[in-house]
Amino acid sequence: MGKRKVCVVVTARPSYSRVRTALTAIKNHPKLELQLVLAASALLDRYGSAIDYIEEDGFEIEAKVFNVLEGENLTAMAKTTGLGIQELAMVFERLNPDMVVTIADRFETMSTAIAASYMNIPLVHIQGGEVTGNIDEKVRHAITKLADIHLVASQKAKERVIKMGEESETVFQTGCPSIDLAKEVRDLQDNSINPFEKYGGVGPVINYQSGYIVVMQHPVTTEYEESRAHIEETLYAIKDLGIPTFWFWPNVDAGSDGTSKGIRSFRERFDLPNIHFFKNMKPTDFLKLLINAKCLVGNSSVGIRESAYMGVPVVNIGSRQNGRERGKNVVDVDYERDAIAEAIRAQIHHGFYSPDDIYGDGKAGERIAELLTTVPLRIEKRLVY
């Protein structure tokens, strides 16, 4: 019996950091052959293209799928998903994988799930069973019903997938591969980084040696029309606090245009001597920056996952992470500048929290690769014509 061909589709910048250790374990496993496909915003420079980091890490890219349409609105998201189905179907036909792996809950992942399902290719879903209360949750649960194998991050996620009607023998609690990277960084003797030297970015070269915060705030697709107002509340809070800040550009979602315009307009109207902006960083470098921060601000899932494991204080803004399991390191606030500023002050005063392994113990990648060598590749719940 030859190697099992595992096609992993990475569709966005954060998805690569979510699965990097799993990709490494699959690539190095004697019984598996990795077929890595990059698609959607993972290929777009303005959202921080992941391609250079992926190739630098030694991975060979089997196919690139350019399917993101301009607009950054609900119609563009729907059309991007449809185009992704068409393009990925051709890629899967050429690669002929034994299984397809899709990650998490972004709208681009729906393309992967639908194409694989209609082509009768066993679908493996990483990070199913979680709840957030926005459009991502609908996508995540829809992919769960399309998937044949479920690799979940937590016990509650496992229970939720089974309650959705999936057979228990197809659901495996592996932990989240992103925690593997967090463990690597947490265990380093020297996890310092000079972000200006390595990544440049935009804005003043701030003095961060005495402490800094990190901001990563994305639009909420169900609230996309308010994205500009939402980001401005955070901008006012950070400006008025005056604390050295590293700010990361948003994901490509409906509303990201409003978020981006809000940031650009604010920079034109105000002098921001304490804020420096970045598009993207290598996953490990970002975690090095994060673990040494006084606080993470925004609505990224990194505040819920990796930050909990590393004990980083988090101010989570708005509804994007509603319902998701969280550690004691997270304080939730609404889109209101005074509340945001007050929560940041309180979290900085508190300092680091005790590490929480709610999303894994740092060994998920190896578990995932080993599972994929032995799990039965059954096709279920398929339409028969």
N, C-alpha and C positions, 0 to 999 in steps of 0.2 A: 504493500500500500504506500502510495506516494505522500508527499506533504500535503496538508490541508491548505488551500489557498484562502487567505483571510484578506478581504478587501475592506480597508478602513477609509471612510470618507470624512475628511475634515473640512467643514464649511465656514468656519469663523475663527478669528484670532484666539478667543478664549478656549475653543475646543481643542486646540493643539496642546495647550498646557494641561487640559483635562486628561489627555490620553498619552502623553509623551512616554511615560514609563511603561505603559501597556504596549505601545509601538515598539519600544526597545526590546521588551521581553518576547513579543511575537517574532520580531526580526531575528533574535538570537536563538529561538527554540528550534531544535533539530527536526521537529515534526510539523512545523508551520512555515508557510511562505507568505510574507507580507506584501500586499498590493496597496500602496498608499495613493489615494486620490485627493487632490485639493480642488475645492470649488468655492463659488460665491465670494463672500467678503474676505475669505482667507487669502485671496489673490489680489485684493485691492490695496494699493499703497496708502490711500488717504485714510484708511481705517487701520493702518499699521499692518502691512502685508507680513504674513508669517513665513513666506516661502524661503527667505534667506536664512532664517533661524533653523528651519526644518532641514535644509540642505547642509547647513553648518553642523548640525547634529548627526550627520551621516546617513540620512534617509534618502532613498531614491524615490522620486515621484513618478508614478506610472502614468498618471493622466491629470490634466488641468481642465477644469470646467468653468468657463467664464459665463455666468448666467445672471449677474445682478443688473437689474434695470435701474436707470436714473429715476429720481423722484422722491425716494425715501418717504413714501406715503403708503397707505393701505393697498391701493391699486398696484403699485410697484411691487409690494411684497407678494401679492397673489400671483402676478405675472412672473416674477422671479422664481417662485416655487414651481409654476408650470413649465417654464423653460428648463429648470433643473431636472425635472422628470424626464423630459425628452433627451437631454444631453447625457444624463447618467445612464439611461437605458442603453444607449449606444456604447458607453464605456463598459458597462457590465457584460454586454454581449461580447465585446472584444476580449475582456480579461477572463471571463468564464470562472468566477470565483466559487468556492465551495460555501462561502458565507459572506455576508456584508455586515459591517459594523457601523452603527450610527450612534451619535453622541448627543445626549441631553435633550434640549427642548427648543432650540432656535428654529425660526420658521423655515430656514433652508434645509434643516434635517428632514422635514416632511417629504421633500423631493426624493431623498435617499430611500426612505422607508417605502414610499409608494412604488418607486421603480423596482426595487428588489422584490417586493411582495407580488406584483403582477408578473414578474419574471420567474416566480417560484424559486427564488434564491433564499435560503434560510437567513432571517434577519436577526441580528444580535443588537440589543439596545442597552447602552450604558447610561445609568442615572435615571431610570424610570421610577415611577411610584412616588415622586415628590410633589408637593403642592405649593403654589405661589399666588394663586388668585388672579392671574392675568392670562393673556392669550398664550403665553408659553406653556401654561398648565394644560390647556386644551390640546396643544400640539404634542406635549409629552404623553398625555393619556391616549391620544389617538395612535401614536407610535407604539405604545404598549400593546394596543389591540392588534396592530399589524405585526408585531415582533414574535419570534419563535423562542428566543432565548433572552432572558432578562438578567442583567448584571447590575445589581442595585447597591447603593452606597450605605444604607442604614437598615436597621431592623424594622423600623416603622415603614420605610419604603417597601421592603419585602412584603410585609403584611398587607399593605395597600394594593400592591400588584396582584396578590393572590385573591384579595377581596373583589378585584375587578374581573375575576373569572379565569385568570391564568393558572395553569396547572403548577402545583408546588414544585414538582421535579424540574421545571424549566426556569425557576427563579433562584438566583444565587446571590448571597450577600458577600460581595468582594471588597467593599469599601470603595472610596473614590480615588482613582489614580492621581488626582491632583494633590492628595495628601502625601503621596510618595515623594513628590518634589518638596513639599513643605518640610517633610522629615529630613530630606537631604540638607536643606538650607539650615534647619534648626540645629542639626548635628555638626555643622561646619565650625571649625575653630575660629576662622575668620570669615564672617559673612558680610563684610563691609563692601560698598561699591561707590564709585564716583560716577553718578549718572551723566554729568556734563561731559566728562572726558570720553565716555563710551557712546553716548546717544545724542549729544547736542541739544536737541529740543528747541523751543521757542520761548523767549522771555528773558528777563534778567538772570544773571548768574547769582543766585541767592546764597547767603551764608547759612548752611544747614547743619553745621557741625554741633550746634547747641540744641538741636532737635527740630523736627519737621513733621508735617502731616501729609497724607496722600489722599487725593480725591479721585474717585472713579464713579461717575454718575451717568447712567444711560437713560434714554427716554423709555416711558412705559407705553407699550403699543395701544393699550385700551384708553390711554389718556394723552395720545400723541399731540392733540391740538394745544395742550397746555405745556408742552415740553420746554418751550422758551421761557415761560413764566416760572416753571419749576427750577430750571438751571440758574435763573437770575437770583432766586432766593438764596441758593447755595453760594453764588458768587459774592453777593453782598455780605453774607456771613463771614466768608473767608477773607474778603478785603478788609472788613472792619476789625477782625481779630488780629490781622497783621502777622500771623505766624508763618514762617517759611513753609511753602506748600508745593508739592509736585502733583500736577493735575494731568490726568490721562484722558485722551479723546474718546468719545462714545462709540458704541457699536453701530453697525448699519441696521437700524430698525426704523419703522414708521415713527417719525418725530425726531430722528437724529439730525435732520436738516434744521429744525427749530432749535435743537440743543446747540448745534455748531454755530448757527447764526447768533444765538444768544451770547455765546462765549466771545465771538469775534466783535460783536457790537459793544459788549462790555469792555473789551480791551481797548476799543477806540475811544470810549467815553471816559475811562478812568485810568489813572496810573496805577499799575499793579506791581509794585516793587517786590512783593513777597511771593509771587506765583510764577512758576515755570511750567510749561506745557510739554507733554510728550505724546507721540502717537502710539508707540509700542515699545516693548522690551522683550528680550528673551525671558521665558517663564522663570528661570532660576534667578535672573538678575532682578526681575520685578519683585520676587519674593524676598530677595536680600534687602531691597529698598523697603519693603513692607515690614519685615520683622524688626527693623531698626526705627520704624516710625512711632511717633507718640500716639497716633490715631489714624484709622482709615475712615473716610467720610464718603457717602454716596449711597448707591443701591446695588452694587455688584455682588454676585454670589460668592466672590472671594472673601467678602466680609463674613459670610455665613460658614464657609467651609475652611479654607486654609487659615484664616485669621483665628478661628476657634482653636485649631490644632496648635498654632504658634502663640496663642495667648494675646494677640494684638487687640487693643480696644477698638471698637467699631461704633460709629454713629450711622445707623441705617435710615435713609430718608424715604418716606413715601410707601407705596403699596407693592413695589416690584417683587419683594421677597415675602409677602404675606403668606402665612401658613407653613413656611419652610422651617424645619427643625433648626434651632439655634442654641449656641452656648451662652454662658453668662457674660460673655465679652461684648454682647450686642445691646445697644440702646436704640430704641425706635423713636423717630420724630416725624412730624409732618413737614410739608414744604413751607416752612416759615422761618425767616432768617434769624430771628431772636432765639427761637427754640433750637435751631441748629447750632448756633454759637454757644448757647448755654450747655447743650449736650457735649459739644467738643471740649469745653473747659472742664466739665465734670469727668469726662473720660481721660483727659490728660492728667488731671489731678489723681485719678484712681491708679493709673499706671497699668502695667501688664497684668493679665489674668492667668490663672492656672490653666495649662493646656487641656483641651477637651478632645477626645478621640471619637466624637459622635459620628464623623463621616469616614472613619478608617484609622488604621494603625501604621500606614506607610508601606504596605506590602501588596497593594491591590494589583499592580501591573503584572507581577509574577503569577498571582492567583488567576487573573484573567487569561493569560497565555496558556497556563496549564489546563484550565477548564476547556478552552477552545480545542485542545487536542483530543478530548475524550467525550465531550457532550454530544448526545445523539442529534444528528442534523435532520430532524423531521420537519416536514412541511405540513402545517396545520392551518385550519380556518381559511382555506383557499377556495376561491370560486372555481368551479369545474364546469367547463363548457362541452 
